[in-house]
Amino acid sequence: MLFTVFGLGDSAYERFCWASKKLVRRLLSLGAKLFVEACHADEQERFGYETALMPWMEKLFESLLEMMPLPDGLEILPASQIPAPRAGLAFVKDENPRPLLPVEPVTKYHEATLLINKRITTDGWYQDVRHLQFHFEDPVTWNPGDIAVLHPHTHPDDVQALLERFGWIGRADVPIRLSRTSTTGHAIPSHVLDHPTTLREIFTSVLDISCVPRKAFFEWLVHFTSDSLEKEKFEEFTSLSEEGQDDLYQYTHRVRRTILEVLQDFRHVSIPLEYIFDVFPLIRARQFSIASSSRYPMVPLHPTTNSSSSQQDKDETDPVQNGQLSDGKKEKEGVYLDLCVAIVTYRTKLKAPRRGLCTTWLSNLNPPLLDLSSPFPTNQETNGDTNEKQSPETNNPLRIRVGIRRGALRLPPRPKPPQSSLKGDVIAGVQIETSNEKENNACTPVICIGPGTGVAPMRAIIQERITRDETDNTLYFGCRSSSQDYHYAREWEAHAQAGDLTFSVAFSRDQPEGERKVYVQDLIERDSARIWELVGKRNAWVYISGASNKMPAAVKAAIRQAAITEGGLSESEADTYVGKMEWEGRLFEECWS
């Protein structure tokens, strides 16, 4: 058997391209042979996976042509020939356009009301972190570690700029129907086909004009510019020459220039409407770790002011655990889903600040302040990051489609009730356990390590465990400042006072000048005796969540060190022990770059 493999990975993760490397090793061990050297692409390269893909594809096609020459009469199409468009587009003035509802595989969608979009870091802090709360009227359930799937929209100003750039304003809101005309290339999303829509809606919710363009984008622009200098530049960008690669990197990736900005720079590009699904990439759904348990009696958070600069205002956004709001109103019936999201904003050499597509969309969603005593909540003022009053049209609840996808995280199995001759009392046919039985029903301890927004799935785990009367929970949280970005501080303190949580916090920038910064892994090293008591003697499960930088590896190193110093294991035995924890599912990572 002949084979080759192109693996997609990110070297920021400890197990870079683990699956593709394992597949290659396994096939080779079974006697298969590589006809093209396997490639394991790294998203950390300057062009992401495309850095390795293009040279690898050239070798692949050369090898395939040697092994399986084209039949007589067939030849490879020249690069100058424009492929047929994948979509047909027809204007239909007598139909009413409908909103496009994108779908993702293995994802269940529900309609939710956005109740809260609140900044939980102080004004002026370098990072804008939001607590978002959604309300479902249906009995929606999920498990800790499950994922919320959101489909962002491009900002209306950017959509308007693109429509004006190509002279499509006059037809932007005329109903159209799309059909598939070619089966080659990327598939057109099914929710777009055979539904009346508009160009404005397509560029708002389907096609991405806010991302950094890849090489394939410029390969199409070669065909659609009328200027010879622009064509020469596009051909240079798409070549494999070192000079062309450097020019493309400097122009796009280094400064994070968007597709819209590229099209505004190259004024002689004119893209035919029927080719928009070939030229523009699709807007990707965004996934966020759910930061709450569907079984936890969560009370909606209702800030009474638009300011978030004071600690008092931050405290107003902390959940109340008694089933009532601060003014005594009962919580609204239904299920509440929380997210903890960092708004992506950064600067490059370009004049305009760079902002993430999805987080820009989220930060501009301004739900009304809700009066829960009314069956139809009304708007009083915004609580996003603008001070404008919402128009009367926005008095209705802000509805958003939220998808829920199964995550990989699992909780320890619940302990089986002990077999006892003491049956306790029976009331209305229900067995009531005795106090001795409850004391013996010990749960497996969990240790949660979640600095920054990595605390989101940890919050869901802790809430879920509390609903199950499993109180042996430990949290290590990390942030820069106790007064600036200490997420959910009051909640952790309340859980600790109730005996449901043991927690420690590393404030990495609060140390006196000249002293070593403290991170979550330092706290674990400090608590090595307790860590080994939980992990080595009581089989605790460990969860790590956050940025995939040095933190996950450092946390595991601290656990290994506890196994050595407190458990008496050798270095190799400690490595084996931590590896076994991962293999058994007792050590779980949910990290991102």
N, C-alpha and C positions, 0 to 999 in steps of 0.2 A: 504494500500500500504506500502510495506517495501522498504527502500532505504538506501543508504549510499553515501557519497561524499568524494572525495579526491581532495582538492583544491590546486592549484599551485600559489604561491605568493612570495613576497619579502617584508620583514618588513621595508626595507628602504623607501618604499612608504607609504604615509599617509593612504591610503585605502587598507591596507594589506588584501588580499584574500576577498575583498569586495563582488565579485560576488558569490563565493562559500558559504560564510556566509549568504548572502541574500537568496540564493536558499534553504539552510537548514531551515532558519526561515520560509520561505514561505510554504515549504512542511509540516513542523510541524504544522503550523497554519491551514492547510487544513486537518489535521488528519492523515497524514502519520507517520510512525514510523521508527526509525533508527534500523537496525538489527546489524550494526557495527557503533561504534561511528565515527562521521565525523572527518576528519583530514584536517587541513589547513597547508600545508607544507611551510616552509620558506627557500628561497634560500640563506639566510644569515647564515644558519646553516653550520657547518664545511664540511658536505658532500652535501650541497644543499638540494634539495627535497628528495634525497635518504635517508637522516637521518630519516625522518618520514615514507617514503614509505615502507621500508622493514618490520618493525614491524606491520604496518597497513595491509600489504598484508598477513602476517601470520594469523592475526585475521580474515581477510576476508575469506581466504580459509577454516579456521576451521569452521566458521559460515556457509559457503556455503555447506560444507560436512555434517554438522548436519542437515541443512534444506533440502538438496537434495542429499542424499547418491548416490554414484556411482552404476549403475546397476550391477547385478551379472555378473561376467566374465571380468569386467573392473577394472583396478587398476592404481594408479598413477605411472608414470614412475620414476624410481630411478634417483637421481641426477647424478649418475655415468654414465648414458647412454647419449651418444652424440647425439643430435638431427641431423636430416638430414640437409645438407646445403641448403640454400635458392636459390643459384645461380649455374648454370652450366656454365663451362668455356671451350671454345674450341679454339685452335690455328688455324688460317686460313692464311697461308702464301701467298695466291694468292690474297689477298684483300688489299686495301689501307686504313689505319686508317684515321679517320676523327676527328677533334676536337669535344669534347663533349660540348654541349650547355645546361647547366642546366636551369631549369625554376622554378619559384615560383608561387603559386596560386595568382590570381587577380593582376598580375603584367604584364605590357606591356614592352617589350624589344625593345631597339633601339641600333644601332651601333653608337658609338661616337668616336671622336678623342680626346685623352688626349693632351691638349695644355700646361697646366701649372701644375707643381708639385713643389710648392715653400714653403719653410719654412718661416713662418711669425712671429715666435719668434726669438730672437737673438741667435746667436751661443753661446753655453755655458749655456743657460738658462735651468732650470731643465726639461722643457717640450718642446717637438718638436711638434709644431702645423703646419699643412700644409694647404695651400690654393690650391685646385685642381680645374681646369677648363676644362670642356669637351665641345666639339663642335659637334652639330648635324647638318647635312646638311638638314635633313627632318624637316618639320614644327612641331616639338614636342612641346607640351604644358603641363603644370602642374599648380597646385595651390599652394599658400603658405601653408606650413605644409605637403606637399606631401613628399614621401620617395624615395630616390635613393637606389636601391638594387644592390649590387655588389657581385660577386662570386669570392672569393680569391683563389689563387694558393699557394700550399706549395712550399717552397724554393727548387730549384733544388738540392742543396747540401744535404738537408734532405732526399729527395726522393732517391737520389743516395745511401745514407748511409743505408736506409732501404732495398733497392734492394740488396746491397752487404751483408747485415746482413743475409738474407735468401737465398743467392746464386741464385738470380733471374736475375742477370745482363745479362746472355746470352739470356734470353727470354724477357727482359724488353721492347724491341721495336718490337717484333714480333706481327703482328696483331692478335687480339683475338675477339671472339664474346661471349656475355653473354646471358644467358636465365634464366628465372625464373623456379625453380624446386620445390619450396614449397610456399604455400600461408600463412604459419605461420610466425610470427615475423614481423619485420619492412619491409615495401615494398621496393623493389629495385627501384631506380629512373627510370622513363620511358625513359629518354634520354640516359640511359646507355644500355638498352636492344636492341638487334638486330642492333647495330651499330658497325662496325669494329673500334676497339680502341687498346690500348696497356696497359700493366701493368704500365708503367711509367706515362701515361696520367691519369689512374685511381687514382694513389697515388698522382698525382699533383693536380687534380681538383675535385675528388669525395670523396675519403676516407681520413679521418683526422688522421694524425699521430703526430700533434702538440698540441693537447689538453691534459688536465689532464684526465687520464682514470677514468671511473666510475667503480663501483663494477662489473657490467655485463662483463666488459673486463676481469677481473681476473677470473670470473666464467668460461669463455671460456679457459683461459690459463691453468686451472686445467687439461683439457683434452689433451693439446698439449705440455706438458713438459715431458721429459724422465727422469728427475731427481727427486728423491723422496723428497729431501729437498726443492726444488722449489715448488713442488706440495703441500707440507705441508704449506709453506708460503702463497701460493695462497688461500688455504682453510682457513687459519687463517684470511686473509684479507677479505674474503667474509662471515665470520661468523658474528653473531650478538653479540659476546662476547665483553665486554668492552675493554679487552686487544687487541683483533683483530682490533677493531675500532680505537683504539689509534695508533696502529702500521701502519695501512693504512693511517691515517691522517698525521702522521709524515713523511711517505715515499712519499706520492703523493701530497696531497693538501697543506700542509704547505709550501713546497718548490716549488710547481707548477711543479712537474716533468712530462714530456710529455710521451706519448705513445712510441715514438721512444726511449727515454732514458730508459724507463722500459725494452723494448725488448733488448736493448744493455746491461742492467744489468743481465738479466736472459738469459744466453747464450744457455740453453738447450731447449728453446721453439722453436718449429718448426710448423708453421701454414700452413696447406694444402691450396693450391691456391683456391680450391672451397669454402673455408670457410672465405675468406677475407671480404665478405659483412656481415657475421655474427659477426666477431670479431671486426672489425674496425668501428667506428661511421662515419657518413657522415659529410662532411664539410658543415657547415651551411652558408647560405647566410647572408651577413651583411647589415644592414640597416642604412642609414645616412639621417639626415634631410637636405633637399636641401636648400642651402644658397643663392639662387637668384630667381628672378621672370623670367618666360619665356617670359613675355611681356615687360620687361625692356630693353632699348636699350644699353645692356652691350657691352663694348669694351673688347676684350681679353687682358689679362695681359701678357706682354712679357718682363721679366727681361733680362738684357743684360749681366749679370755676374752670375757666380755660387756661389758667396759669398752672405751670408745673414746677415752678422754681423753688418752692419752699418744701421743707420736710413735712409740714402739716398737710400740704396738698398731696404729696406722695403717699402719706398715710391714708388719705381718703380713698386711694385706689386699692388698698389691701383688702382681701376678702374678709367678711365677717362670718364666723362659724356658727352663729346661733339661729340661723334661719330667718333673720329679720334685717332690714336696712337700719341705718343709724336713726332714721326718723320714725321707726316702728312699723313701716309698711312691710307686709309679707312679700316674700320673693315670688316672682312670676312663675307660673307652672311651666314645666318643660325641662330641657336639658341644656347645660351651658358648656361651651367649648372655649378654652383659652389658648392663646398663642403668645409667645414671647419672641419678638422679632427685632433684630437690629436693622435700622435703615441704612442702606448702602449709599454712602456719599464720600467722594474723595476728589482731589484735584490733580490735574496733570498740567502740562505746559499749555494746553488749550484754555481759552478764556472762560468758557462755561464749565462749572463744576460737573463732575461725572456723578450720575445717580443710577442705581439699579432700577430696571423697569418695574419689577413687581413691588419693591419697597416704595418707589415713588407713587405707584398706584395706591398702595395701602395707606401711605402717609396722607394722601389727599382725600381719603374716605372720611367724611365728617358725619358720623351718626348724630341724630338729635339727642338731647337730654331727655330721658324718658320719665314719665309719671306713671309708675306701675299701678296706681290706683285706678287708672283709666284703661279700658279694654283696647283703646286705640291710642298708643303713645303719641305725644306731640312734641314738636321741636321748640326749644327756647333759645339756645345759642349753640354754636359749634364747640366741639372739644377736641378738634384735631390740632394742626399746627398753623391754622389761619385764624384771624379774628373777625372774619366777615360773618354776618348773620346769614343763615340759610334762607333761601327764598320760600314763599308759601308752598311752592310745588314740592319741597322736600320735607313737608310735615309728615309724610308717610314714612313708615319704617324703612330703613335701608336694607334691602334684601340682597343676599349674595349666595351664589351656589358654592357649596363647600363639599369637596369629595373627601372620603375617608378610605384610606388604604391600609391594609394589614402590614404591620411592621415586623421586624425580625426579633425584637426584644420579647423575652418571656419572663414571667415571675416564677419564683420557686413554687413547687406544688404545695397546695394547702395541706397541713397535717391532718391525718386521719384521726377521728375521735377515738380515744382509748376505749377498750372493752372493759367495762366495769360492772361489778355486781350491784353497785349503787346506782339505781336507775334514776333517782331524783323524783320530782313530782311530775304528774301528767295532768295538764290543764287543757281541756277541750280537745283531747286526743293528741296533744303536742308534747313531746318529751322535753322537759326543762332540765338542762344540765346542772349538776351540783357545782358548788364552788371548787371542790377538789378536782373535778373533771376539767373545769376551765383552766385551772392553774397548770394542769398536766399537758394541756393542748398547746405546747410550745411551738412557736413558728420559727422558720429559718431566718436568721438575720440577713439584712441587706445593707450594703455600703454603697452610697451614691456619690460619685465625684462629678460635679458639673459646674465648672467656672463659667462666668458670663452667661450668654443665652443658652449654653449647654445645660443650664439648670432646668430647661423646659421639660424634657422627659422625666427628669428626676422628681419634679413636682408632681407629675402624673403618677409616678410609682408610689410616692409617699402618700398621696391622697387615697389611692386605691388600697394600699395596705391598711390605712387607718379604717376604711370602711369594712375591712375584713377582720378588724380587731387584732391586727398584727403590728405590734408597736416596737419591735426591735429594729429600728430604722436609724441609720447613721448617714448624715449628709456632710460632705466637704464642698463648700462653695468658695469661689474665688472671684475677686474683682479688684479694681485699682484703689477705690476709695470708699470708706465707710459712709461718707456723706454724699457721694455723687452717683454711684452705680451699684448699690447694695440691693439687688432685686429681691422683693418679697420678704424683707427683713422681719416685719411684724408677724408674718405668717409662720416663719420658722420659730420665732420666739414663743408664739402661742402654742405650737405643737410641742415644743420642749417643755413648757410649763404643764401641759396636759399629760406628759409622760409618753408621748407618741414618737419623739424624735430626740436624737443626740446630734448636735451639729457644731461644726467649727468653720470659721471663715478666715481666709487669707486675703488681707488688704495689701496688695503688692506695692502700692505707692505711699502707704501711710507711715513707713518706717522713717526714723530720723535720717537726715542727709548723711551719706557715707556708710550707712548700714546696709547689709545684704537684703535684697527684696525677698519677700516670702510668698510662696505659691502653694497650691494645694498639695503637691507632692512633698513639700517640706512638712506640712501638717501630718501627713501620713507617716513620714519618717519619725516625727516626734511621738506619734501615738503607736509606735511599732508593737508594743506589748499588747495593746488592746486589739490592734489589727490582726495579730496572729491568734489571739484568743478567739476572735470572730471567724477568721478565715480557716485557720489550721485546726481548731478544736471544735468549732460549731458549724463548720461547712457553710459559712456565709457566702452569698452571691454578691458579686461586685459589678457595678455599672459605671462606665466612663463615658462622658459626653462632652463635646466641645470641639474647638479647633484642632485639626490634625497636625499640630506642630510638634513641639517637644513634649507637650504635656502627657499624652497617653503613654508614651514610652517611659517617661519619668515616673509616672504613677505605678506602672507595672514593675519598674526597677525598685521602687520603694517597698512594694509588696514582697518582691524577692528578697530584699534586704531584711525584712521582718522575719521571713522564713529562715534566714541564716542566723540572725542574732537572737531571735526569740524561740525559734523552732529547732535550732541545732542542726539544720540541714547544711550540706555542702553547697557550693555555688552551682554545681551541675545538678544536684538534687533539687535545689530551689528553682532552677530554670525548668526542669521537668515538671515540678509541681505547678508552677504558673501556667505552663503549656497545657497541662492536664485540665486545669480550671477552664481554660479557653475551650478545649475540646469538649468538655462536659457541659458547656453553656453556663458555667458558674461565673465566668468573667466575660462581660459583654461590652463592646465598644460601639458607640454611635458618634462618629466624628466626621468632620467635613473640612475641606481646604478653602 
